[in-house]
Amino acid sequence: MLEHEEARRQLRVGKIALVVLATDPPIYWLDPTRPESRLARLEVDAALQDAAGARTASRAPSSLSTSAASRYIDFLVPGLLGMNLMSTGMWAIGFSLVQQRAGKLLKLFVAAR
């Protein structure tokens, strides 16, 4: 059992897939952009329907929660871009130093000092 704000925070950052409020009928909080949230809603709804002995599908209200940076791709793409920028920078520094050393430019810099 989580408090409302803690449950909402964990849902926003992706720690949990679904929050079920114990009301009549139950209210689901989920992020529709995450497949695991949609699957969890279907599974919980089916389990609650079976427990109630219902044969017909009833619709429990849902509260959809979408927020920026809640999907895996939102973390992956900036990380890959940052890693490639760092890699390119290291390669550029190393390559220019090797070129300067091969052209004896570093010796000229030291002699001109």
N, C-alpha and C positions, 0 to 999 in steps of 0.2 A: 504494500500500500504506500503510495507516494502522495505528497501534497500536490495540489493543482499546479502550482508554479514550478515545482521540481519536475513533475511529469511533463509539463509543457516544454521545459528546457531540455530534458533528455530526449523528447520526441524531436525537437528542433535540431539537435546536434547528431541525431541518428543512433543514440544509444538504445532506444527502444523503438519498436515498429508500430505499436498500437497502444492507445490508452482507452480503457473501457470504464465509463462512469457508471456507478451502480445506481441507476435511476430506473423508473418504469415508464417506457421502455429504455433499455440501456443506450447511452450515447457514446459513439466512437469518435476518438480524435485520431487522425491519421494524416500522413502526407501522401497524396495521390500520385506524386511523381516517383515514389519508391515502390518497386514491385513487391518487396517483402511486406510493406504496409497493407497493400491491397489484398495479398494472400492471407495475412494474419486476420484481417477483417472478415474475409469469407470463412475462414476456419472457426473463428470465435463465434460468428453469427450462426454457423451450422451447429456448433456444440451447444449454444444456448437454445436454439430451436429444438434440438433433440432432447435436451434436459427438460424443456417445458412440455414436451410431447406434441408439439405442433407438427402438422403434416403440410401445411401450406406455408409458403414463404411470406414472411412479413417484413416490412421495411423499418428498420430502426434508424433514427436520424443520425447523420454523421456530421462532424465538424471538421472540415478539411483545413489542413495547416500546411501552407507552403512557405518556405523561407529560403533565402539565398544561402548557398553553401551547405545544403543539407544532403546533397548527393555526392557519391564517390568521385564522379567526374569533376565536381567543383573543386576538389582538393588535388586531383591528379594533374589536370592541365597546368595550373600555375606552378606546381612542383616541377613538372617536366620542362616548362619554359625557363624557370630559374636555374635548373641543373644544366640545361643547354647553354644558357648565357655564361655561367661560370666556366663550363668546359671550353667554350669558345675563347673566353678571356685568357684562360691558362694556356691554351694552345697558341694564341697570338703572341703572348709574352715570350713563351719558350722558343717559338719559331723565330721571332725577331732577334732574340739573343744569339741563337745559333747562326743566323745570317750575319750578324755584326761580328761575331767571333771569326767566322770563316772569311770574311772580308777584311780582317785585321783592323776593323773600325774601333773595337774596344781598346786596343793598344794605342791608337791615335788619341782617344779620349783621355787615357791615363797620361800620355806624354804631354798633351796640351794643358793639363792641369798645372 
